[in-house]
Amino acid sequence: MELLFYKDAYLKSCRATVTYAQEGIVRLDKSIFYPTGGGQPGDRGWIETETGDRIEIIEARKGESHEDIILILKEDAPLPAVGTNVITELDWDYRYGHMRIHSCLHLLCASVVGDVTGGQISASKGRLDFNLPDTQIDKESLEASVNRLIEEDHPITQDWISDQELDANPSLVRTMSVAPPRGSGKIRLVKIGASVDLQPCGGTHVKSTGEIGLIKIGKIENKGKQNRRINLTFAD
């Protein structure tokens, strides 16, 4: 399966061929739909068939391998025929919110010194959990730091390294709870600016930090002796 969201996260629709369709699940030969993983929800959207059916996709999920994505259809939705050509369309507002929040969480990660123990992304808010024993977080200072990085409009780019290169540079991994996506022989790195942040990531991101928009740091919670949960939302 060709993973188009890695080549262009802004691709909102594409033509594809149905390779599997059974019991409310569809597979295609190419996908603009990011599957649930790494704290980022799977995309949703629609399949339009040659006969005029508009079939709702409620979630994209990972299949049996790194490059296998299954599309979960709305209950009782008609199944497209295997081998037919279809047009797929993203719920773009939903996806773009995830892209903005995910990129912002990388800025939060770059602004807090501590290992990440968990995280969650939605279309309008997100959170990261950090291993921060005996650390007090100045919420106003942290919010100002993240917003400064947003306003500086740093480019966000991607590169690829081998499993062996990652093993030789373990400090690239900041997340303790989510392992970098392996299985394809190469691992995707997401880079922000010249030196703001660099870490393995399989999610979708905006092109530059300025697209995120200003944010607010919300509640900072103690989730155990060492775990601190930092919540954020869009300011607008």
TORKOL-4160 file (C-alpha; in steps of 0.2 Angstrom, whole numbers, padded with zeros to 4 digits, m for minus):
236
<pt num="1" X="0000" Y="0000" Z="0000"/>
<pt num="2" X="0006" Y="0017" Z="m0005"/>
<pt num="3" X="0006" Y="0029" Z="0011"/>
<pt num="4" X="0002" Y="0046" Z="0003"/>
<pt num="5" X="0001" Y="0055" Z="0019"/>
<pt num="6" X="0020" Y="0054" Z="0021"/>
<pt num="7" X="0023" Y="0061" Z="0004"/>
<pt num="8" X="0010" Y="0075" Z="0006"/>
<pt num="9" X="0001" Y="0078" Z="0023"/>
<pt num="10" X="m0010" Y="0091" Z="0014"/>
<pt num="11" X="m0017" Y="0079" Z="0001"/>
<pt num="12" X="m0036" Y="0080" Z="0004"/>
<pt num="13" X="m0042" Y="0067" Z="m0009"/>
<pt num="14" X="m0035" Y="0055" Z="m0021"/>
<pt num="15" X="m0040" Y="0041" Z="m0033"/>
<pt num="16" X="m0037" Y="0023" Z="m0027"/>
<pt num="17" X="m0042" Y="0005" Z="m0031"/>
<pt num="18" X="m0051" Y="m0006" Z="m0019"/>
<pt num="19" X="m0041" Y="m0021" Z="m0014"/>
<pt num="20" X="m0051" Y="m0029" Z="0000"/>
<pt num="21" X="m0069" Y="m0026" Z="0006"/>
<pt num="22" X="m0077" Y="m0037" Z="0019"/>
<pt num="23" X="m0087" Y="m0035" Z="0035"/>
<pt num="24" X="m0087" Y="m0016" Z="0036"/>
<pt num="25" X="m0068" Y="m0015" Z="0032"/>
<pt num="26" X="m0060" Y="m0008" Z="0016"/>
<pt num="27" X="m0042" Y="m0009" Z="0010"/>
<pt num="28" X="m0035" Y="0002" Z="m0005"/>
<pt num="29" X="m0019" Y="0002" Z="m0015"/>
<pt num="30" X="m0015" Y="0019" Z="m0008"/>
<pt num="31" X="m0020" Y="0029" Z="0007"/>
<pt num="32" X="m0022" Y="0047" Z="0012"/>
<pt num="33" X="m0029" Y="0041" Z="0028"/>
<pt num="34" X="m0017" Y="0041" Z="0043"/>
<pt num="35" X="m0021" Y="0026" Z="0055"/>
<pt num="36" X="m0023" Y="0028" Z="0074"/>
<pt num="37" X="m0006" Y="0027" Z="0082"/>
<pt num="38" X="0007" Y="0036" Z="0093"/>
<pt num="39" X="m0007" Y="0046" Z="0102"/>
<pt num="40" X="m0014" Y="0053" Z="0086"/>
<pt num="41" X="m0032" Y="0047" Z="0081"/>
<pt num="42" X="m0035" Y="0039" Z="0064"/>
<pt num="43" X="m0042" Y="0049" Z="0050"/>
<pt num="44" X="m0060" Y="0049" Z="0045"/>
<pt num="45" X="m0068" Y="0054" Z="0028"/>
<pt num="46" X="m0077" Y="0046" Z="0013"/>
<pt num="47" X="m0076" Y="0034" Z="m0001"/>
<pt num="48" X="m0085" Y="0039" Z="m0017"/>
<pt num="49" X="m0089" Y="0025" Z="m0029"/>
<pt num="50" X="m0091" Y="0025" Z="m0048"/>
<pt num="51" X="m0110" Y="0021" Z="m0045"/>
<pt num="52" X="m0112" Y="0037" Z="m0035"/>
<pt num="53" X="m0111" Y="0029" Z="m0017"/>
<pt num="54" X="m0103" Y="0041" Z="m0004"/>
<pt num="55" X="m0097" Y="0029" Z="0010"/>
<pt num="56" X="m0092" Y="0036" Z="0027"/>
<pt num="57" X="m0076" Y="0031" Z="0035"/>
<pt num="58" X="m0076" Y="0032" Z="0054"/>
<pt num="59" X="m0058" Y="0028" Z="0057"/>
<pt num="60" X="m0042" Y="0022" Z="0049"/>
<pt num="61" X="m0032" Y="0009" Z="0058"/>
<pt num="62" X="m0016" Y="m0001" Z="0056"/>
<pt num="63" X="m0018" Y="m0018" Z="0048"/>
<pt num="64" X="m0006" Y="m0032" Z="0049"/>
<pt num="65" X="0010" Y="m0023" Z="0044"/>
<pt num="66" X="0017" Y="m0005" Z="0044"/>
<pt num="67" X="0011" Y="m0002" Z="0027"/>
<pt num="68" X="m0006" Y="m0010" Z="0029"/>
<pt num="69" X="m0021" Y="0002" Z="0033"/>
<pt num="70" X="m0039" Y="m0004" Z="0035"/>
<pt num="71" X="m0053" Y="0008" Z="0034"/>
<pt num="72" X="m0068" Y="0006" Z="0046"/>
<pt num="73" X="m0084" Y="0010" Z="0038"/>
<pt num="74" X="m0100" Y="0017" Z="0046"/>
<pt num="75" X="m0111" Y="0003" Z="0052"/>
<pt num="76" X="m0122" Y="m0004" Z="0038"/>
<pt num="77" X="m0113" Y="0006" Z="0024"/>
<pt num="78" X="m0112" Y="m0002" Z="0007"/>
<pt num="79" X="m0096" Y="m0011" Z="0002"/>
<pt num="80" X="m0087" Y="m0005" Z="m0014"/>
<pt num="81" X="m0082" Y="m0019" Z="m0026"/>
<pt num="82" X="m0065" Y="m0026" Z="m0025"/>
<pt num="83" X="m0055" Y="m0020" Z="m0041"/>
<pt num="84" X="m0065" Y="m0004" Z="m0043"/>
<pt num="85" X="m0058" Y="0013" Z="m0044"/>
<pt num="86" X="m0064" Y="0026" Z="m0031"/>
<pt num="87" X="m0061" Y="0043" Z="m0025"/>
<pt num="88" X="m0056" Y="0045" Z="m0006"/>
<pt num="89" X="m0059" Y="0061" Z="0003"/>
<pt num="90" X="m0052" Y="0066" Z="0020"/>
<pt num="91" X="m0062" Y="0075" Z="0034"/>
<pt num="92" X="m0049" Y="0089" Z="0032"/>
<pt num="93" X="m0054" Y="0100" Z="0047"/>
<pt num="94" X="m0052" Y="0085" Z="0058"/>
<pt num="95" X="m0035" Y="0080" Z="0051"/>
<pt num="96" X="m0028" Y="0098" Z="0051"/>
<pt num="97" X="m0032" Y="0100" Z="0069"/>
<pt num="98" X="m0022" Y="0084" Z="0073"/>
<pt num="99" X="m0008" Y="0091" Z="0063"/>
<pt num="100" X="m0007" Y="0107" Z="0072"/>
<pt num="101" X="m0009" Y="0100" Z="0089"/>
<pt num="102" X="0004" Y="0086" Z="0085"/>
<pt num="103" X="0017" Y="0099" Z="0079"/>
<pt num="104" X="0013" Y="0109" Z="0095"/>
<pt num="105" X="0017" Y="0094" Z="0106"/>
<pt num="106" X="0034" Y="0093" Z="0098"/>
<pt num="107" X="0037" Y="0111" Z="0103"/>
<pt num="108" X="0031" Y="0107" Z="0121"/>
<pt num="109" X="0043" Y="0092" Z="0121"/>
<pt num="110" X="0057" Y="0103" Z="0116"/>
<pt num="111" X="0053" Y="0116" Z="0130"/>
<pt num="112" X="0052" Y="0104" Z="0144"/>
<pt num="113" X="0067" Y="0094" Z="0150"/>
<pt num="114" X="0061" Y="0076" Z="0154"/>
<pt num="115" X="0057" Y="0060" Z="0146"/>
<pt num="116" X="0039" Y="0059" Z="0139"/>
<pt num="117" X="0029" Y="0045" Z="0147"/>
<pt num="118" X="0012" Y="0047" Z="0137"/>
<pt num="119" X="0002" Y="0059" Z="0126"/>
<pt num="120" X="m0014" Y="0062" Z="0118"/>
<pt num="121" X="m0020" Y="0072" Z="0103"/>
<pt num="122" X="m0037" Y="0078" Z="0097"/>
<pt num="123" X="m0042" Y="0091" Z="0084"/>
<pt num="124" X="m0042" Y="0105" Z="0097"/>
<pt num="125" X="m0032" Y="0100" Z="0112"/>
<pt num="126" X="m0018" Y="0089" Z="0117"/>
<pt num="127" X="m0007" Y="0083" Z="0132"/>
<pt num="128" X="0010" Y="0076" Z="0136"/>
<pt num="129" X="0015" Y="0067" Z="0152"/>
<pt num="130" X="0033" Y="0069" Z="0158"/>
<pt num="131" X="0044" Y="0060" Z="0170"/>
<pt num="132" X="0048" Y="0075" Z="0181"/>
<pt num="133" X="0053" Y="0071" Z="0199"/>
<pt num="134" X="0053" Y="0086" Z="0211"/>
<pt num="135" X="0051" Y="0098" Z="0196"/>
<pt num="136" X="0040" Y="0114" Z="0197"/>
<pt num="137" X="0033" Y="0120" Z="0181"/>
<pt num="138" X="0031" Y="0138" Z="0178"/>
<pt num="139" X="0015" Y="0138" Z="0167"/>
<pt num="140" X="0016" Y="0156" Z="0161"/>
<pt num="141" X="0034" Y="0154" Z="0157"/>
<pt num="142" X="0031" Y="0138" Z="0148"/>
<pt num="143" X="0016" Y="0145" Z="0138"/>
<pt num="144" X="0027" Y="0160" Z="0133"/>
<pt num="145" X="0041" Y="0149" Z="0127"/>
<pt num="146" X="0030" Y="0138" Z="0116"/>
<pt num="147" X="0021" Y="0153" Z="0109"/>
<pt num="148" X="0038" Y="0161" Z="0105"/>
<pt num="149" X="0043" Y="0145" Z="0095"/>
<pt num="150" X="0026" Y="0146" Z="0086"/>
<pt num="151" X="0028" Y="0164" Z="0081"/>
<pt num="152" X="0046" Y="0162" Z="0075"/>
<pt num="153" X="0038" Y="0151" Z="0061"/>
<pt num="154" X="0051" Y="0137" Z="0061"/>
<pt num="155" X="0050" Y="0125" Z="0046"/>
<pt num="156" X="0045" Y="0107" Z="0050"/>
<pt num="157" X="0053" Y="0094" Z="0039"/>
<pt num="158" X="0055" Y="0076" Z="0038"/>
<pt num="159" X="0070" Y="0064" Z="0034"/>
<pt num="160" X="0072" Y="0045" Z="0035"/>
<pt num="161" X="0086" Y="0035" Z="0044"/>
<pt num="162" X="0089" Y="0016" Z="0046"/>
<pt num="163" X="0085" Y="0006" Z="0061"/>
<pt num="164" X="0103" Y="0004" Z="0064"/>
<pt num="165" X="0106" Y="0023" Z="0064"/>
<pt num="166" X="0092" Y="0025" Z="0077"/>
<pt num="167" X="0100" Y="0011" Z="0088"/>
<pt num="168" X="0117" Y="0021" Z="0087"/>
<pt num="169" X="0108" Y="0037" Z="0092"/>
<pt num="170" X="0096" Y="0032" Z="0106"/>
<pt num="171" X="0095" Y="0050" Z="0113"/>
<pt num="172" X="0084" Y="0054" Z="0098"/>
<pt num="173" X="0070" Y="0045" Z="0106"/>
<pt num="174" X="0060" Y="0055" Z="0119"/>
<pt num="175" X="0045" Y="0045" Z="0122"/>
<pt num="176" X="0046" Y="0031" Z="0134"/>
<pt num="177" X="0028" Y="0024" Z="0131"/>
<pt num="178" X="0028" Y="0024" Z="0112"/>
<pt num="179" X="0042" Y="0015" Z="0102"/>
<pt num="180" X="0047" Y="0023" Z="0086"/>
<pt num="181" X="0038" Y="0015" Z="0071"/>
<pt num="182" X="0048" Y="0001" Z="0065"/>
<pt num="183" X="0046" Y="m0014" Z="0052"/>
<pt num="184" X="0049" Y="m0005" Z="0036"/>
<pt num="185" X="0068" Y="m0004" Z="0037"/>
<pt num="186" X="0068" Y="0014" Z="0039"/>
<pt num="187" X="0062" Y="0026" Z="0053"/>
<pt num="188" X="0055" Y="0044" Z="0050"/>
<pt num="189" X="0062" Y="0059" Z="0058"/>
<pt num="190" X="0053" Y="0075" Z="0061"/>
<pt num="191" X="0064" Y="0090" Z="0062"/>
<pt num="192" X="0058" Y="0108" Z="0068"/>
<pt num="193" X="0069" Y="0122" Z="0063"/>
<pt num="194" X="0088" Y="0121" Z="0063"/>
<pt num="195" X="0089" Y="0114" Z="0081"/>
<pt num="196" X="0072" Y="0116" Z="0090"/>
<pt num="197" X="0067" Y="0098" Z="0089"/>
<pt num="198" X="0072" Y="0082" Z="0081"/>
<pt num="199" X="0064" Y="0065" Z="0085"/>
<pt num="200" X="0057" Y="0049" Z="0077"/>
<pt num="201" X="0038" Y="0052" Z="0073"/>
<pt num="202" X="0026" Y="0043" Z="0062"/>
<pt num="203" X="0012" Y="0056" Z="0063"/>
<pt num="204" X="0006" Y="0070" Z="0052"/>
<pt num="205" X="0013" Y="0088" Z="0054"/>
<pt num="206" X="0010" Y="0106" Z="0047"/>
<pt num="207" X="0024" Y="0114" Z="0036"/>
<pt num="208" X="0029" Y="0127" Z="0049"/>
<pt num="209" X="0026" Y="0131" Z="0067"/>
<pt num="210" X="0017" Y="0147" Z="0062"/>
<pt num="211" X="0003" Y="0137" Z="0056"/>
<pt num="212" X="m0001" Y="0130" Z="0073"/>
<pt num="213" X="m0008" Y="0147" Z="0080"/>
<pt num="214" X="m0005" Y="0153" Z="0098"/>
<pt num="215" X="m0009" Y="0141" Z="0112"/>
<pt num="216" X="m0014" Y="0141" Z="0130"/>
<pt num="217" X="m0006" Y="0129" Z="0143"/>
<pt num="218" X="m0020" Y="0122" Z="0153"/>
<pt num="219" X="m0020" Y="0112" Z="0169"/>
<pt num="220" X="m0004" Y="0104" Z="0175"/>
<pt num="221" X="m0008" Y="0088" Z="0184"/>
<pt num="222" X="0002" Y="0077" Z="0196"/>
<pt num="223" X="m0001" Y="0059" Z="0189"/>
<pt num="224" X="0010" Y="0050" Z="0201"/>
<pt num="225" X="0026" Y="0053" Z="0211"/>
<pt num="226" X="0036" Y="0058" Z="0196"/>
<pt num="227" X="0023" Y="0060" Z="0182"/>
<pt num="228" X="0017" Y="0078" Z="0177"/>
<pt num="229" X="0003" Y="0080" Z="0164"/>
<pt num="230" X="0004" Y="0096" Z="0154"/>
<pt num="231" X="m0012" Y="0100" Z="0144"/>
<pt num="232" X="m0014" Y="0113" Z="0130"/>
<pt num="233" X="m0027" Y="0120" Z="0119"/>
<pt num="234" X="m0028" Y="0133" Z="0105"/>
<pt num="235" X="m0029" Y="0151" Z="0111"/>
<pt num="236" X="m0042" Y="0156" Z="0098"/>
